[in-house]
Amino acid sequence: MNLLQRLAGALRQRQRWLLIALLGLLHLALLADADRAFGMLCWLVHVGLFILWQPFIYAERRLDISALAVIALLLGCGIVFYGWWLLIVWVVILAALVGGRVMFIDHRPTRIFYLIAFAYLLAALLFWLVPRVVPNAALIGPSLDREFAWGMPLFLLLMTLLPLSKDSDRPGGAMVDLFYSLFIFLLIAVLVLGSLAFMLLRQSGYFEAVFNTLTSIALLLLLIGWTWNTRPGFTGIDVFFSRYLLTIGLPFENWLHRLTTLAGSESDPERFLSKALNEMLDLPWVEGGTWVAEARSGTFGCQSNSCHEFFGQPLRLTLHTRHKLSPALVWHFHLLAQLANEHYIAKLRARELQQVSYLRAIHETGARLTHDVKNLLQSLNNLCYLAQTANGQDGRRLELLLERQLPQITQRLQQTLAKLQKPQSEAGGALPAAMWWKIQQQRYAGLAISFAPAELDPEVLVPTALFDSVADNLLQNALLKRQTESDLRVHIALASDASVLSVCDTGSAIREEVLADLLRAPLASENGLGIGLYHAARQAESCGHELRLACNQPGRVCFELRRCGQGTAATDLGAGLS
């Protein structure tokens, strides 16, 4: 038993030798026409090799009792009805399967290999089997039995010399087109029966009958080929054939149209899936069904005796149909289930993205407000530092500074609280540019910041929240940078029409690894240029402005807040540093 298993495994791994052995045993069964028992034994072994070679069921598959009973029943019928007609039908089936494999082979030696096998089977049919079922032996003509018996093994010898491709010389290496196999089966059947019909009806010789049948088939195929394609003034047969094949898809196309409409109108994933599957009730084969998608489930229609399950992730669909579905309909419904599943997954991802966007908005709002509070805290620290270092002569000036700064800090805290309550609105309104510029000079009085002289138009207004946020971020970052570079100078300037706000310093240039994500993403930072500038840039975009790095050279690092639509050839507001 182990020897047979090893032999079967070796043959299964070498499709070349399996097919050659299969044809060789068939040749012995054909030659043993006088010894029926020996011929039947060779045919039974030949059928066993065919089970190993056949392309439909894997040879490694274990068969249950029912499958073994079916095989035993078929072999029993073959033994009972063993004869020339059984061998004719069997050889026609083999020729159809071999011919169906040739259609998928691009490797030329492998294609020739299967064509030789097909030629052997056709020769065995025409030269050996069909002449033995002709009622009138006088019509057969000269016998070619000796030539077939000794010449056909040369075909098998030639098959051993051809190099096969690696893919085709392994189990399942060559596919079989069922349509082409059926077409070849019908052609060979027409050839055999047509030859017999010519011999019986016209009393023609065998080879004359075969020639007449081949000629008739060739003329018929030529006529079909000529009328198949569409030409000017003539509608080809292919149009009607395609229309017939596509009629089964019309209900599915209607459902796909409704699915697309629902995908655009329904945003909730569960409601979309329920409505889309309910539309399946309009298909002529569907009675109802049930579906399960993660923790959700539903039913539509009613149940029936025939049902089919379609498994997907996360959708699992069970369809109840009026009758058992054919393989073609199962494939169609599997495709529909996959489409519904993909649309459902897209809806789930859209909802997740919406939630992520909501969380991102909350995070960015909190980060921006935290940064505003940090800037206010730095302003309070500056006031506290001035109060601690002031002497008696500066007391009056300190009181005036506190009177101006504390109301402004209170107002900015109120604006921050308003943003927290309504994160989508930018509280703060607008101030005249001259007033805002004077407030900044008062806020940063006593610090190492130089304000450029500005002749501002009294009619020009600036968005207070945006300019406060950008100015605080840029100036605080520059002051933090000054802690490590003691000789650094900071210069701020505002254009006369408030279209450009510039903050420059004389420190070192920003590193290359920071420039890639600067103003485009939050940065991990130890001395500024982190999340504050990122949120300031996003705030500028929402207000119709642009925050950019205008210059990045050692001794000259400039940021600009520019109103969108302004040309780049504006006045160099940072010229005071040179």
ChimeraX attribute file (.defattr): number of C-alpha atoms within 10 A of each C-alpha:
attribute: neighborCount
match mode: 1-to-1
recipient: residues
	/A:1	6
	/A:2	7
	/A:3	8
	/A:4	9
	/A:5	10
	/A:6	11
	/A:7	11
	/A:8	17
	/A:9	14
	/A:10	13
	/A:11	20
	/A:12	22
	/A:13	14
	/A:14	17
	/A:15	21
	/A:16	23
	/A:17	16
	/A:18	20
	/A:19	23
	/A:20	18
	/A:21	18
	/A:22	21
	/A:23	21
	/A:24	17
	/A:25	20
	/A:26	23
	/A:27	22
	/A:28	18
	/A:29	23
	/A:30	21
	/A:31	16
	/A:32	15
	/A:33	14
	/A:34	9
	/A:35	10
	/A:36	14
	/A:37	13
	/A:38	15
	/A:39	21
	/A:40	20
	/A:41	15
	/A:42	21
	/A:43	23
	/A:44	18
	/A:45	16
	/A:46	21
	/A:47	17
	/A:48	13
	/A:49	20
	/A:50	17
	/A:51	14
	/A:52	21
	/A:53	22
	/A:54	17
	/A:55	17
	/A:56	10
	/A:57	11
	/A:58	13
	/A:59	17
	/A:60	10
	/A:61	7
	/A:62	9
	/A:63	10
	/A:64	8
	/A:65	9
	/A:66	9
	/A:67	11
	/A:68	12
	/A:69	12
	/A:70	11
	/A:71	12
	/A:72	12
	/A:73	12
	/A:74	12
	/A:75	15
	/A:76	12
	/A:77	11
	/A:78	16
	/A:79	16
	/A:80	9
	/A:81	12
	/A:82	16
	/A:83	16
	/A:84	17
	/A:85	14
	/A:86	12
	/A:87	20
	/A:88	20
	/A:89	14
	/A:90	14
	/A:91	20
	/A:92	23
	/A:93	20
	/A:94	21
	/A:95	24
	/A:96	25
	/A:97	23
	/A:98	25
	/A:99	25
	/A:100	25
	/A:101	21
	/A:102	22
	/A:103	15
	/A:104	13
	/A:105	18
	/A:106	10
	/A:107	13
	/A:108	12
	/A:109	16
	/A:110	22
	/A:111	20
	/A:112	16
	/A:113	22
	/A:114	21
	/A:115	18
	/A:116	17
	/A:117	21
	/A:118	22
	/A:119	17
	/A:120	21
	/A:121	23
	/A:122	18
	/A:123	14
	/A:124	22
	/A:125	21
	/A:126	20
	/A:127	18
	/A:128	21
	/A:129	19
	/A:130	20
	/A:131	22
	/A:132	14
	/A:133	14
	/A:134	16
	/A:135	12
	/A:136	13
	/A:137	12
	/A:138	11
	/A:139	18
	/A:140	19
	/A:141	12
	/A:142	10
	/A:143	11
	/A:144	11
	/A:145	14
	/A:146	10
	/A:147	10
	/A:148	18
	/A:149	15
	/A:150	9
	/A:151	11
	/A:152	18
	/A:153	16
	/A:154	12
	/A:155	15
	/A:156	19
	/A:157	11
	/A:158	11
	/A:159	23
	/A:160	14
	/A:161	10
	/A:162	15
	/A:163	14
	/A:164	19
	/A:165	16
	/A:166	10
	/A:167	11
	/A:168	18
	/A:169	19
	/A:170	15
	/A:171	19
	/A:172	19
	/A:173	14
	/A:174	20
	/A:175	16
	/A:176	20
	/A:177	18
	/A:178	13
	/A:179	10
	/A:180	17
	/A:181	22
	/A:182	16
	/A:183	15
	/A:184	20
	/A:185	22
	/A:186	15
	/A:187	15
	/A:188	20
	/A:189	16
	/A:190	16
	/A:191	21
	/A:192	20
	/A:193	14
	/A:194	19
	/A:195	25
	/A:196	24
	/A:197	16
	/A:198	18
	/A:199	22
	/A:200	17
	/A:201	8
	/A:202	10
	/A:203	15
	/A:204	18
	/A:205	21
	/A:206	25
	/A:207	18
	/A:208	17
	/A:209	24
	/A:210	21
	/A:211	14
	/A:212	17
	/A:213	21
	/A:214	19
	/A:215	12
	/A:216	14
	/A:217	16
	/A:218	12
	/A:219	12
	/A:220	12
	/A:221	12
	/A:222	12
	/A:223	11
	/A:224	13
	/A:225	13
	/A:226	13
	/A:227	15
	/A:228	16
	/A:229	13
	/A:230	13
	/A:231	10
	/A:232	6
	/A:233	6
	/A:234	9
	/A:235	13
	/A:236	17
	/A:237	16
	/A:238	14
	/A:239	13
	/A:240	12
	/A:241	11
	/A:242	10
	/A:243	12
	/A:244	11
	/A:245	10
	/A:246	10
	/A:247	10
	/A:248	13
	/A:249	14
	/A:250	11
	/A:251	15
	/A:252	19
	/A:253	11
	/A:254	14
	/A:255	20
	/A:256	18
	/A:257	12
	/A:258	15
	/A:259	23
	/A:260	13
	/A:261	12
	/A:262	17
	/A:263	20
	/A:264	9
	/A:265	10
	/A:266	14
	/A:267	15
	/A:268	14
	/A:269	18
	/A:270	17
	/A:271	12
	/A:272	21
	/A:273	25
	/A:274	16
	/A:275	15
	/A:276	22
	/A:277	24
	/A:278	15
	/A:279	16
	/A:280	26
	/A:281	18
	/A:282	13
	/A:283	14
	/A:284	11
	/A:285	17
	/A:286	20
	/A:287	21
	/A:288	21
	/A:289	24
	/A:290	19
	/A:291	21
	/A:292	16
	/A:293	17
	/A:294	10
	/A:295	6
	/A:296	9
	/A:297	15
	/A:298	14
	/A:299	17
	/A:300	19
	/A:301	16
	/A:302	14
	/A:303	17
	/A:304	15
	/A:305	9
	/A:306	14
	/A:307	18
	/A:308	16
	/A:309	17
	/A:310	17
	/A:311	16
	/A:312	16
	/A:313	11
	/A:314	14
	/A:315	22
	/A:316	18
	/A:317	25
	/A:318	18
	/A:319	26
	/A:320	24
	/A:321	22
	/A:322	15
	/A:323	13
	/A:324	14
	/A:325	16
	/A:326	9
	/A:327	9
	/A:328	10
	/A:329	14
	/A:330	15
	/A:331	12
	/A:332	15
	/A:333	19
	/A:334	18
	/A:335	14
	/A:336	19
	/A:337	22
	/A:338	19
	/A:339	14
	/A:340	23
	/A:341	21
	/A:342	16
	/A:343	20
	/A:344	24
	/A:345	16
	/A:346	14
	/A:347	20
	/A:348	16
	/A:349	13
	/A:350	15
	/A:351	15
	/A:352	12
	/A:353	12
	/A:354	12
	/A:355	12
	/A:356	12
	/A:357	12
	/A:358	12
	/A:359	12
	/A:360	12
	/A:361	14
	/A:362	14
	/A:363	12
	/A:364	17
	/A:365	18
	/A:366	15
	/A:367	15
	/A:368	23
	/A:369	21
	/A:370	14
	/A:371	20
	/A:372	22
	/A:373	16
	/A:374	14
	/A:375	17
	/A:376	18
	/A:377	13
	/A:378	14
	/A:379	19
	/A:380	15
	/A:381	12
	/A:382	17
	/A:383	18
	/A:384	13
	/A:385	11
	/A:386	16
	/A:387	16
	/A:388	9
	/A:389	8
	/A:390	14
	/A:391	10
	/A:392	8
	/A:393	8
	/A:394	12
	/A:395	12
	/A:396	11
	/A:397	12
	/A:398	17
	/A:399	12
	/A:400	10
	/A:401	17
	/A:402	17
	/A:403	11
	/A:404	14
	/A:405	20
	/A:406	15
	/A:407	11
	/A:408	15
	/A:409	16
	/A:410	12
	/A:411	13
	/A:412	20
	/A:413	16
	/A:414	14
	/A:415	19
	/A:416	22
	/A:417	15
	/A:418	15
	/A:419	19
	/A:420	17
	/A:421	10
	/A:422	12
	/A:423	17
	/A:424	10
	/A:425	10
	/A:426	18
	/A:427	20
	/A:428	18
	/A:429	12
	/A:430	15
	/A:431	16
	/A:432	17
	/A:433	24
	/A:434	20
	/A:435	14
	/A:436	18
	/A:437	20
	/A:438	11
	/A:439	15
	/A:440	15
	/A:441	16
	/A:442	13
	/A:443	20
	/A:444	18
	/A:445	14
	/A:446	10
	/A:447	11
	/A:448	14
	/A:449	20
	/A:450	17
	/A:451	19
	/A:452	16
	/A:453	12
	/A:454	14
	/A:455	11
	/A:456	17
	/A:457	14
	/A:458	12
	/A:459	10
	/A:460	15
	/A:461	17
	/A:462	20
	/A:463	17
	/A:464	18
	/A:465	20
	/A:466	23
	/A:467	20
	/A:468	18
	/A:469	21
	/A:470	24
	/A:471	18
	/A:472	23
	/A:473	23
	/A:474	24
	/A:475	19
	/A:476	18
	/A:477	17
	/A:478	26
	/A:479	21
	/A:480	13
	/A:481	18
	/A:482	19
	/A:483	11
	/A:484	11
	/A:485	13
	/A:486	10
	/A:487	9
	/A:488	18
	/A:489	19
	/A:490	25
	/A:491	22
	/A:492	25
	/A:493	23
	/A:494	24
	/A:495	21
	/A:496	17
	/A:497	16
	/A:498	21
	/A:499	18
	/A:500	22
	/A:501	21
	/A:502	24
	/A:503	26
	/A:504	29
	/A:505	26
	/A:506	21
	/A:507	22
	/A:508	15
	/A:509	15
	/A:510	16
	/A:511	9
	/A:512	9
	/A:513	8
	/A:514	14
	/A:515	12
	/A:516	10
	/A:517	13
	/A:518	20
	/A:519	22
	/A:520	14
	/A:521	15
	/A:522	15
	/A:523	17
	/A:524	11
	/A:525	10
	/A:526	8
	/A:527	15
	/A:528	18
	/A:529	22
	/A:530	20
	/A:531	22
	/A:532	24
	/A:533	26
	/A:534	21
	/A:535	24
	/A:536	26
	/A:537	24
	/A:538	17
	/A:539	21
	/A:540	21
	/A:541	14
	/A:542	12
	/A:543	15
	/A:544	11
	/A:545	20
	/A:546	20
	/A:547	24
	/A:548	16
	/A:549	17
	/A:550	17
	/A:551	15
	/A:552	17
	/A:553	13
	/A:554	12
	/A:555	16
	/A:556	20
	/A:557	21
	/A:558	23
	/A:559	20
	/A:560	24
	/A:561	25
	/A:562	22
	/A:563	18
	/A:564	15
	/A:565	10
	/A:566	12
	/A:567	8
	/A:568	9
	/A:569	6
	/A:570	11
	/A:571	9
	/A:572	12
	/A:573	20
	/A:574	25
	/A:575	12
	/A:576	15
	/A:577	15
	/A:578	7
